[in-house]
Amino acid sequence: VRVCLLRTAPVLSNDGGLLARMLPPFRLGLGTRLGDGKQWMSWVHIEDYAAMVLRLLRDDQMHGPYNMAAPNPVTNAEFTATLAAALHRPAVFVAPAALLKLAMGESASLLLEGQRALPRKMEAAHQRFAFPTLAEAVRDVIVDAALVSTATAEHLRVFSARREEVGVEDYLALLELNPRRPLYQGRYEVDGPRPCAAASICARPLAMTG
């Protein structure tokens, strides 16, 4: 039995996830750096995430743990500045580390320590990323969201070569999945390498990994 472990970085999407919580204050010009801003932040665009999931399902040579993240993590300061620039808003506020620890206790370490996860196994398997940099990903999610959400399946077929390779039906089905479902942060037992409709995903959750 082939088993793949998905270690998923925060997914950037125009439908929930990390940006849903961050965009409202940033749009008001209240973007805030956390602590000294030097902590690493891994991330991944939802389309690259969907492509990696399909690759794991269809390639019977792939097994074990995989970092589902973009190849270029950034610091919190860089993330804050990039998001603010995409929205044409300032980001001059700072949340001091001492204040976060006082308000959140030990949970503050999740915001202040960060994690620099790299998709080394995916890169070794020659996985291509449509959005390798944060600036590209943020622009696609924020600036081009309306274009993507109103596109038809035929438009998506020619939107990029990568999406055409994935297949429009599988691609659309994956994008319809809720990012809070176990697919995005679970452990999976894969039935086999055969192609399948993304709606059925050819996998079943074994245990949540957080």
Secondary structure, 3 states (H helix, E strand, C coil): CEEEEEEECCEECCCCCHHHHHHHHHHCCCCEEECCCCCEECCEEHHHHHHHHHHHHHCCCCCEEEEECCCCCEEHHHHHHHHHHHCCCCCCEEECHHHHHHHHHHHHHHHHCECCCCCHHHHHCCCCCCCCCHHHHHHHHHHCHHHHHHCCHHHHHCCCHHHHHHCHHHHHHHHCCCCCCHHHCEEEEECCCCCCCCCCCCEEEEEECC
